[in-house]
Amino acid sequence: MYIYSSKKQKKTGLWINRKLNSKFGIDIELGAVIGYGLDIPHHMG
């Protein structure tokens, strides 16, 4: 979404990254290729 996309899609990718970082404390690089079976567990705390 971030590398080969329009300005709107890049902005959306940045927004998703910020949300994942604030909610789950994880950082997925914007150029990452995510395949089938991604599991993001919800940490207790």
PyMOL Python script that loads the backbone (N, CA, C, O; Angstrom):
from pymol import cmd

cmd.read_pdbstr("""\
ATOM      1  N   MET A   1       0.824  -1.184   0.000  1.00  0.00           N
ATOM      2  CA  MET A   1       0.000   0.000   0.000  1.00  0.00           C
ATOM      3  C   MET A   1       0.870   1.249   0.000  1.00  0.00           C
ATOM      4  O   MET A   1       0.496   2.263  -0.590  1.00  0.00           O
ATOM      5  N   TYR A   2       2.002   1.189   0.641  1.00  0.00           N
ATOM      6  CA  TYR A   2       2.809   2.396   0.811  1.00  0.00           C
ATOM      7  C   TYR A   2       3.763   2.649  -0.347  1.00  0.00           C
ATOM      8  O   TYR A   2       3.923   3.795  -0.767  1.00  0.00           O
ATOM      9  N   ILE A   3       4.396   1.611  -0.869  1.00  0.00           N
ATOM     10  CA  ILE A   3       5.474   1.803  -1.841  1.00  0.00           C
ATOM     11  C   ILE A   3       4.957   2.179  -3.232  1.00  0.00           C
ATOM     12  O   ILE A   3       5.445   3.140  -3.827  1.00  0.00           O
ATOM     13  N   TYR A   4       3.986   1.444  -3.755  1.00  0.00           N
ATOM     14  CA  TYR A   4       3.572   1.616  -5.148  1.00  0.00           C
ATOM     15  C   TYR A   4       2.197   2.258  -5.276  1.00  0.00           C
ATOM     16  O   TYR A   4       1.471   1.958  -6.224  1.00  0.00           O
ATOM     17  N   SER A   5       1.831   3.109  -4.375  1.00  0.00           N
ATOM     18  CA  SER A   5       0.461   3.593  -4.352  1.00  0.00           C
ATOM     19  C   SER A   5       0.356   5.098  -4.476  1.00  0.00           C
ATOM     20  O   SER A   5       1.353   5.815  -4.558  1.00  0.00           O
ATOM     21  N   SER A   6      -0.875   5.549  -4.488  1.00  0.00           N
ATOM     22  CA  SER A   6      -1.154   6.975  -4.591  1.00  0.00           C
ATOM     23  C   SER A   6      -0.872   7.673  -3.259  1.00  0.00           C
ATOM     24  O   SER A   6      -0.581   7.028  -2.252  1.00  0.00           O
ATOM     25  N   LYS A   7      -0.963   8.972  -3.279  1.00  0.00           N
ATOM     26  CA  LYS A   7      -0.725   9.766  -2.072  1.00  0.00           C
ATOM     27  C   LYS A   7      -1.734   9.420  -0.975  1.00  0.00           C
ATOM     28  O   LYS A   7      -1.382   9.364   0.203  1.00  0.00           O
ATOM     29  N   LYS A   8      -2.995   9.188  -1.369  1.00  0.00           N
ATOM     30  CA  LYS A   8      -4.034   8.840  -0.393  1.00  0.00           C
ATOM     31  C   LYS A   8      -3.738   7.491   0.261  1.00  0.00           C
ATOM     32  O   LYS A   8      -3.911   7.337   1.470  1.00  0.00           O
ATOM     33  N   GLN A   9      -3.293   6.512  -0.531  1.00  0.00           N
ATOM     34  CA  GLN A   9      -2.989   5.199   0.027  1.00  0.00           C
ATOM     35  C   GLN A   9      -1.769   5.252   0.935  1.00  0.00           C
ATOM     36  O   GLN A   9      -1.720   4.541   1.939  1.00  0.00           O
ATOM     37  N   LYS A  10      -0.783   6.079   0.604  1.00  0.00           N
ATOM     38  CA  LYS A  10       0.378   6.240   1.482  1.00  0.00           C
ATOM     39  C   LYS A  10      -0.049   6.833   2.818  1.00  0.00           C
ATOM     40  O   LYS A  10       0.412   6.400   3.874  1.00  0.00           O
ATOM     41  N   LYS A  11      -0.933   7.825   2.766  1.00  0.00           N
ATOM     42  CA  LYS A  11      -1.432   8.453   3.987  1.00  0.00           C
ATOM     43  C   LYS A  11      -2.209   7.441   4.834  1.00  0.00           C
ATOM     44  O   LYS A  11      -2.095   7.434   6.060  1.00  0.00           O
ATOM     45  N   THR A  12      -2.995   6.590   4.175  1.00  0.00           N
ATOM     46  CA  THR A  12      -3.734   5.549   4.881  1.00  0.00           C
ATOM     47  C   THR A  12      -2.781   4.543   5.515  1.00  0.00           C
ATOM     48  O   THR A  12      -3.011   4.095   6.638  1.00  0.00           O
ATOM     49  N   GLY A  13      -1.712   4.182   4.805  1.00  0.00           N
ATOM     50  CA  GLY A  13      -0.709   3.274   5.360  1.00  0.00           C
ATOM     51  C   GLY A  13      -0.046   3.840   6.601  1.00  0.00           C
ATOM     52  O   GLY A  13       0.179   3.116   7.571  1.00  0.00           O
ATOM     53  N   LEU A  14       0.268   5.121   6.581  1.00  0.00           N
ATOM     54  CA  LEU A  14       0.849   5.771   7.758  1.00  0.00           C
ATOM     55  C   LEU A  14      -0.134   5.767   8.923  1.00  0.00           C
ATOM     56  O   LEU A  14       0.257   5.552  10.071  1.00  0.00           O
ATOM     57  N   TRP A  15      -1.406   6.005   8.627  1.00  0.00           N
ATOM     58  CA  TRP A  15      -2.442   6.018   9.666  1.00  0.00           C
ATOM     59  C   TRP A  15      -2.579   4.637  10.311  1.00  0.00           C
ATOM     60  O   TRP A  15      -2.658   4.524  11.534  1.00  0.00           O
ATOM     61  N   ILE A  16      -2.607   3.585   9.480  1.00  0.00           N
ATOM     62  CA  ILE A  16      -2.701   2.215  10.000  1.00  0.00           C
ATOM     63  C   ILE A  16      -1.495   1.905  10.876  1.00  0.00           C
ATOM     64  O   ILE A  16      -1.645   1.304  11.940  1.00  0.00           O
ATOM     65  N   ASN A  17      -0.306   2.306  10.446  1.00  0.00           N
ATOM     66  CA  ASN A  17       0.912   2.062  11.211  1.00  0.00           C
ATOM     67  C   ASN A  17       0.853   2.744  12.576  1.00  0.00           C
ATOM     68  O   ASN A  17       1.228   2.146  13.585  1.00  0.00           O
ATOM     69  N   ARG A  18       0.387   3.985  12.611  1.00  0.00           N
ATOM     70  CA  ARG A  18       0.278   4.703  13.887  1.00  0.00           C
ATOM     71  C   ARG A  18      -0.731   4.043  14.817  1.00  0.00           C
ATOM     72  O   ARG A  18      -0.495   3.947  16.022  1.00  0.00           O
ATOM     73  N   LYS A  19      -1.860   3.584  14.263  1.00  0.00           N
ATOM     74  CA  LYS A  19      -2.885   2.923  15.074  1.00  0.00           C
ATOM     75  C   LYS A  19      -2.368   1.606  15.651  1.00  0.00           C
ATOM     76  O   LYS A  19      -2.586   1.318  16.828  1.00  0.00           O
ATOM     77  N   LEU A  20      -1.684   0.806  14.831  1.00  0.00           N
ATOM     78  CA  LEU A  20      -1.127  -0.459  15.322  1.00  0.00           C
ATOM     79  C   LEU A  20      -0.098  -0.213  16.416  1.00  0.00           C
ATOM     80  O   LEU A  20      -0.044  -0.941  17.408  1.00  0.00           O
ATOM     81  N   ASN A  21       0.715   0.816  16.226  1.00  0.00           N
ATOM     82  CA  ASN A  21       1.751   1.128  17.203  1.00  0.00           C
ATOM     83  C   ASN A  21       1.141   1.577  18.524  1.00  0.00           C
ATOM     84  O   ASN A  21       1.605   1.161  19.586  1.00  0.00           O
ATOM     85  N   SER A  22       0.119   2.412  18.479  1.00  0.00           N
ATOM     86  CA  SER A  22      -0.465   2.917  19.721  1.00  0.00           C
ATOM     87  C   SER A  22      -1.309   1.863  20.431  1.00  0.00           C
ATOM     88  O   SER A  22      -1.315   1.816  21.661  1.00  0.00           O
ATOM     89  N   LYS A  23      -2.022   1.017  19.686  1.00  0.00           N
ATOM     90  CA  LYS A  23      -2.910   0.039  20.312  1.00  0.00           C
ATOM     91  C   LYS A  23      -2.184  -1.221  20.774  1.00  0.00           C
ATOM     92  O   LYS A  23      -2.440  -1.722  21.869  1.00  0.00           O
ATOM     93  N   PHE A  24      -1.281  -1.733  19.940  1.00  0.00           N
ATOM     94  CA  PHE A  24      -0.640  -3.007  20.241  1.00  0.00           C
ATOM     95  C   PHE A  24       0.835  -2.883  20.602  1.00  0.00           C
ATOM     96  O   PHE A  24       1.444  -3.861  21.036  1.00  0.00           O
ATOM     97  N   GLY A  25       1.416  -1.705  20.433  1.00  0.00           N
ATOM     98  CA  GLY A  25       2.826  -1.523  20.747  1.00  0.00           C
ATOM     99  C   GLY A  25       3.748  -2.222  19.767  1.00  0.00           C
ATOM    100  O   GLY A  25       4.868  -2.593  20.120  1.00  0.00           O
ATOM    101  N   ILE A  26       3.283  -2.404  18.526  1.00  0.00           N
ATOM    102  CA  ILE A  26       4.113  -3.052  17.512  1.00  0.00           C
ATOM    103  C   ILE A  26       4.414  -2.057  16.405  1.00  0.00           C
ATOM    104  O   ILE A  26       3.688  -1.081  16.214  1.00  0.00           O
ATOM    105  N   ASP A  27       5.479  -2.313  15.690  1.00  0.00           N
ATOM    106  CA  ASP A  27       5.853  -1.443  14.585  1.00  0.00           C
ATOM    107  C   ASP A  27       6.108  -2.305  13.362  1.00  0.00           C
ATOM    108  O   ASP A  27       7.083  -3.055  13.315  1.00  0.00           O
ATOM    109  N   ILE A  28       5.232  -2.198  12.378  1.00  0.00           N
ATOM    110  CA  ILE A  28       5.400  -2.908  11.116  1.00  0.00           C
ATOM    111  C   ILE A  28       5.923  -1.894  10.119  1.00  0.00           C
ATOM    112  O   ILE A  28       5.287  -0.867   9.881  1.00  0.00           O
ATOM    113  N   GLU A  29       7.078  -2.174   9.534  1.00  0.00           N
ATOM    114  CA  GLU A  29       7.670  -1.235   8.587  1.00  0.00           C
ATOM    115  C   GLU A  29       6.725  -0.995   7.422  1.00  0.00           C
ATOM    116  O   GLU A  29       6.003  -1.899   7.002  1.00  0.00           O
ATOM    117  N   LEU A  30       6.732   0.220   6.903  1.00  0.00           N
ATOM    118  CA  LEU A  30       5.792   0.587   5.853  1.00  0.00           C
ATOM    119  C   LEU A  30       6.013  -0.180   4.564  1.00  0.00           C
ATOM    120  O   LEU A  30       5.080  -0.320   3.774  1.00  0.00           O
ATOM    121  N   GLY A  31       7.211  -0.679   4.325  1.00  0.00           N
ATOM    122  CA  GLY A  31       7.483  -1.454   3.117  1.00  0.00           C
ATOM    123  C   GLY A  31       7.340  -2.954   3.305  1.00  0.00           C
ATOM    124  O   GLY A  31       7.669  -3.718   2.398  1.00  0.00           O
ATOM    125  N   ALA A  32       6.860  -3.392   4.455  1.00  0.00           N
ATOM    126  CA  ALA A  32       6.768  -4.815   4.762  1.00  0.00           C
ATOM    127  C   ALA A  32       5.717  -5.502   3.893  1.00  0.00           C
ATOM    128  O   ALA A  32       4.672  -4.928   3.585  1.00  0.00           O
ATOM    129  N   VAL A  33       6.014  -6.735   3.508  1.00  0.00           N
ATOM    130  CA  VAL A  33       5.055  -7.558   2.783  1.00  0.00           C
ATOM    131  C   VAL A  33       4.477  -8.533   3.793  1.00  0.00           C
ATOM    132  O   VAL A  33       5.199  -9.349   4.367  1.00  0.00           O
ATOM    133  N   ILE A  34       3.180  -8.443   4.006  1.00  0.00           N
ATOM    134  CA  ILE A  34       2.518  -9.278   5.009  1.00  0.00           C
ATOM    135  C   ILE A  34       1.758 -10.371   4.284  1.00  0.00           C
ATOM    136  O   ILE A  34       0.917 -10.101   3.426  1.00  0.00           O
ATOM    137  N   GLY A  35       2.065 -11.605   4.640  1.00  0.00           N
ATOM    138  CA  GLY A  35       1.444 -12.742   3.975  1.00  0.00           C
ATOM    139  C   GLY A  35       0.267 -13.307   4.747  1.00  0.00           C
ATOM    140  O   GLY A  35      -0.157 -12.762   5.766  1.00  0.00           O
ATOM    141  N   TYR A  36      -0.240 -14.395   4.243  1.00  0.00           N
ATOM    142  CA  TYR A  36      -1.384 -15.087   4.818  1.00  0.00           C
ATOM    143  C   TYR A  36      -1.054 -15.586   6.222  1.00  0.00           C
ATOM    144  O   TYR A  36       0.046 -16.087   6.458  1.00  0.00           O
ATOM    145  N   GLY A  37      -1.978 -15.458   7.138  1.00  0.00           N
ATOM    146  CA  GLY A  37      -1.828 -16.006   8.471  1.00  0.00           C
ATOM    147  C   GLY A  37      -1.246 -15.063   9.499  1.00  0.00           C
ATOM    148  O   GLY A  37      -0.826 -15.512  10.566  1.00  0.00           O
ATOM    149  N   LEU A  38      -1.204 -13.768   9.217  1.00  0.00           N
ATOM    150  CA  LEU A  38      -0.700 -12.804  10.197  1.00  0.00           C
ATOM    151  C   LEU A  38      -1.589 -12.831  11.427  1.00  0.00           C
ATOM    152  O   LEU A  38      -2.812 -12.746  11.314  1.00  0.00           O
ATOM    153  N   ASP A  39      -0.991 -12.946  12.587  1.00  0.00           N
ATOM    154  CA  ASP A  39      -1.740 -12.971  13.839  1.00  0.00           C
ATOM    155  C   ASP A  39      -1.140 -11.934  14.769  1.00  0.00           C
ATOM    156  O   ASP A  39       0.041 -12.007  15.106  1.00  0.00           O
ATOM    157  N   ILE A  40      -1.947 -10.970  15.186  1.00  0.00           N
ATOM    158  CA  ILE A  40      -1.506  -9.948  16.130  1.00  0.00           C
ATOM    159  C   ILE A  40      -2.252 -10.189  17.434  1.00  0.00           C
ATOM    160  O   ILE A  40      -3.418  -9.815  17.554  1.00  0.00           O
ATOM    161  N   PRO A  41      -1.596 -10.808  18.415  1.00  0.00           N
ATOM    162  CA  PRO A  41      -2.277 -11.087  19.674  1.00  0.00           C
ATOM    163  C   PRO A  41      -2.476  -9.815  20.483  1.00  0.00           C
ATOM    164  O   PRO A  41      -1.698  -8.867  20.374  1.00  0.00           O
ATOM    165  N   HIS A  42      -3.514  -9.805  21.286  1.00  0.00           N
ATOM    166  CA  HIS A  42      -3.773  -8.668  22.165  1.00  0.00           C
ATOM    167  C   HIS A  42      -3.088  -8.948  23.494  1.00  0.00           C
ATOM    168  O   HIS A  42      -3.427  -9.910  24.183  1.00  0.00           O
ATOM    169  N   HIS A  43      -2.139  -8.118  23.846  1.00  0.00           N
ATOM    170  CA  HIS A  43      -1.378  -8.318  25.077  1.00  0.00           C
ATOM    171  C   HIS A  43      -2.180  -7.866  26.286  1.00  0.00           C
ATOM    172  O   HIS A  43      -2.900  -6.869  26.233  1.00  0.00           O
ATOM    173  N   MET A  44      -2.048  -8.600  27.357  1.00  0.00           N
ATOM    174  CA  MET A  44      -2.722  -8.245  28.610  1.00  0.00           C
ATOM    175  C   MET A  44      -1.874  -7.226  29.346  1.00  0.00           C
ATOM    176  O   MET A  44      -0.645  -7.277  29.298  1.00  0.00           O
ATOM    177  N   GLY A  45      -2.523  -6.315  30.016  1.00  0.00           N
ATOM    178  CA  GLY A  45      -1.718  -5.392  30.798  1.00  0.00           C
ATOM    179  C   GLY A  45      -2.331  -4.087  31.087  1.00  0.00           C
ATOM    180  O   GLY A  45      -1.716  -3.248  31.744  1.00  0.00           O
TER     181      GLY A  45
END
""", "prot")
cmd.dss("prot")
cmd.show_as("cartoon", "prot")
cmd.util.cbc("prot")
cmd.orient("prot")
